[in-house]
Amino acid sequence: MALDGITLAAVKSELSKKLLKGRIDKIYQPQEHLLTIRLRQPGENIKLLISANPQEPRIHITDQEFDNPLQPPAFCMLLRKHIQSGRIKEIKQPDFERILEITIQYKNNQGELEDKILVIELMGRHSNIILLKEDRQILDSIKRITSNMSRHREILPGKKYLPPPEQDKKNPLTTNQKEFKSTLGEKTGQTLYKTIMKSYRGIGPTMATEIAHRSPVNEYDELTSYAQIKELWPSFNGVFKQVSTEQFEPTLILDESGNFEAYAALKLEQFEGLEKKKFDSINQLLNFYFVNRIIQKKINNLIRKMENTIEKNKENAYKKYRRVNGQLKGAYNADKYQLKGELITANIYQLEKGMKKAKLQNYYADDSEELTIQLDPKLSPAENAQYYFKKYEKAKRSIKYLKNEVRKAKNEINYLKQLETNIEQAETILELEEIYQELVDEGYIKEQRANQNKKDRKLPPLKFKSTKGYDILVGRNNRQNDKLTKRMANNQDLWFHVKEIPGSHVIVRNHTRDEIPEDTILEAAQIAAFHSKGRESSNVPVDYTQVKHVNKPKGAKPGMVYYENQTTLYVDPDQELVESLEITD
């Protein structure tokens, strides 16, 4: 959803009211194609964001914070030299293009006033930010364009600025009904909304569809007659009367899942049945839209990276478990090697070096059946016997090691499953970042550890209050589970966890040291079930015991414990109950 000319007209209108005569106080370039400019007006500071990012070019007032580089990029230094401390003199949108020109009056070293022009071109992958002298000679740009990159125009210091090539589209603000009829009449054979979009500049797909939707014709019909054009004119003319008189109605459309469907500077009637969120200003809308879209994009990337890491390591853990478990089963059957060694020794007088196998009577079997034993022809009978005795001893010695490896593989699988549940149930980006940091700290993601400032932002456990007034705490992730159970809880507190499936540690604080009431225990069990993999199930088994009976094995992964003296309850997770008991700060 790119900014179209109509949205940019609304931005230009608001910026003109907010920024004219404002003094440029600070200029930063936190990202390659992103500028933030702080302006001072009487009684307030205003932060203007300008992005030439191909995926999200935009300009609007923002409250978003960015980390700025220690060394400002060259273009940022140039802007500071030429326009910092200057005042906004004029803001224009030439020919209703997706371009804004901000004229800045600046006092040079000789104390003389001169104008500089900051050109913001918001055209997808061709977006750019260009600083011009008053005579429109280019000082520099955030993206330099050479003749090898574009045959239409160069954007280089010292060159004369030329606007982007025209696309044979008309200015909708200066058209009339006769011209409208003539212009659209030349483009029959396309759907109505596409005809509008391709005939007039500054109209994106959303507003082109809206114009056709407001008319009696169907926006997706093919243009075939002048009668259709006649029916389109009133809605087209109405939209651009609103634009020319600056009667904007910034609107954001949300789909059934609450995701962003569309936005516009005017009311949108085409999205019947969907939620419409209205804003007092287009700058508020754009700031809300892009901040939340960037956060959602960051969340999606974070989740994708963590899920891929967990899935890969879970697959490796399963492979290891199957391998060492098979070896353990083989080690438990090691008695067969001892039997073969003893039968070879008992029949050594019948055997000779060079034999590949021997069929010997098994004296230890009830029916004394014969057993075929493979022999190494290069070894003597005695050496073959020793070979089997050594295999027996090695297998016996390996049982302890293999049992430990099986346990470690199972624990890692359970740990990774717990991480999956933590990710599924995380509600904020801070929760996800803590889980991500856990993966880094545990060595699953190779990355430098987060700086100390980020570590200081750790989230507290979730807090609930039972109907009888008991505090109930819930860990949001494995590290928090450890801290909650082993450091925050007292021995007499009650500890809850779903039985044999991933879930959060839940603590009921026993401040009075009296017996905790049964209804509080039931509420805590439902909270534990809700904050587990069994959230969508019924009759979920939940174990509870005193904290003193919960222990953490040496070297275990975060959140991994064993417990005893437990009681098991079966509950149905109740979201309404859980939400009614939660304490929000």
Phi, psi and omega in degrees: 000090182275157175293129174259180183296327180293314178298318181294327176297320178294319177298314180301318180299313182290319180296324179298320180288327186270327194252339183304133183073000176291144180264132178285117186263312182220147176230131179228156174230081185291335179227168187306316185244024186232131174242147166234133181237121178265125181244149179249128170238160180308117175084359180204155171252140182234132178254120179258128178255133177228121182235130173253022176298129184302328182278335184211059177292138184191165172214129178189163173286142184219160169244010182289140178261144179229152172272120181267145180293152179296323178251113182297141176297164185299320182294323177297318179296322178297315179298319178299320181294320190262330186233350178296135186081356175283169181242144179290122184258322185200148174230124183234154171239092187296126173054029178059027176279172175276055183222136169243141174241118181254115178270129184240124177271126190227141178266117183282185184295337179272002180082011180266144178279133175217156182260141169237150183239123176261113182261126179245110179257117185248079188228059177057231184290347178265009181297148182199162173232122190230133177257127182242152166285174181298328179276011176070025169276137184286127171275313174182175181216161179288336172231117175277134182241117180266172178295334177289335182270330181212130178273351182276318182196151175256141174243090184219150177305136179092343179279153174284133181287128174243135178292163178302151180301140178292150184249027179057041175241149183265159178279116184292341181283342184247007183276167174225176187298320181296313179295321179302314180298316181294316183295311181289331180295339179277355187235042178290159178099357176246163176296152187302314185292325178291325178298316178298312184297323184273352182261330185233137182284155175081009181245116178272177182302320183296312182284329175297317177295321181296318180300313180292324181295326181285349181266171179291343183275165177272127185301337183261002176290157176276140178284119184228348187212159176290338178297321178295318180298319179299322180286336179282330189303313183303318180289321177299310181297322179296318179299314186278346167291319176299317181294314184293331178264006177058041176263072186271149178225077184304127186223136175242133181255132178248137178280185185299334181267002181086006178277157180289125179260316181193162171216160178200164178278351180237166178298139180249119182261347187285340186264070181290136178088349179262155181290134178246122179253118184260148183235153178286335181215154178292329178295320176298316181299310183296320178297314178299313184298308187286322177300313181289326178292320178295319178298315180296321178296318178296318179298314181298317179295319180296313180297315181300315181296317181293316181296320178296318179297314182295316181298317179297315181288329177293319178298317178295321180294320177297318178299315179296317180300314180296321181293308185287331177292322175295319178295324179294317177299321177295322180293324177294338177265021185294344181301334180295328178292319178297318179300316181296320178297318182290322179293322176297316181297318182293333183247025188297333181289341182269350189254155179225155174297139181105347179285140180267337176200163180217138177257109187239148180285130181271100183292341185273347178274149183299323182263008179051041180293159179276144182236127178273125183242127177286137180237152174268114184297343180278347182254154175285164177306318180295321180291325176296320178297316179296325178301315180289324177296321179293320177299321179296313181295319180296317179296318180297318180294329185282346185301315181297315180296315183293323177299319179294321179291322176297315179299316181297319179295317179296318179296321179293320177299313180297321179297315180293324175295322178296320177298319177301316179295319178301318180293315180302323188259001176294138184250347181225162179293330178296321177297317179295321180295326176293320178294318178300316180296326176298317178297323177293311183296328180275000174087008180281329177243124181276103183197152177297145180294151181299150179290168188296326180300319180291324181295330182287352183264023183300140181279148174281166174298160172292144184239137178226159176232120181292163180298339177265005174092010179275138177285134177235125181245142183229128177288138180272339182204179187297318180297318179293323176303314178301310183297319182297312186282318189262347183235322183272325186279152173263162183302328183274351176293157177264139181247133182236146174199140176299149186277118169065017172224158182298140179186170181280154168283136180235131182240131169256117182286126180254078184289330185273343185065009171277173179290132182286133184297153184297323181291330175292319177299318179295319178296319179295322178296320178292324176295318179296319180295321181292325180265051180211176176295343181270016184305320184269005183261179174233163180053050183278127178283129179234125176269144171218150181201171175288149184302329181296344179263008179254127183228154180247123178297148179298129178080006182288156177294159178306136176084352183270121182221168167232157186212167181213176180057035185271158171243144182248130174247151175245120186227160172256120179303132184237100184299318181299317179297313182301314181293327180289334181268345185289142176256120179252137181284000000 
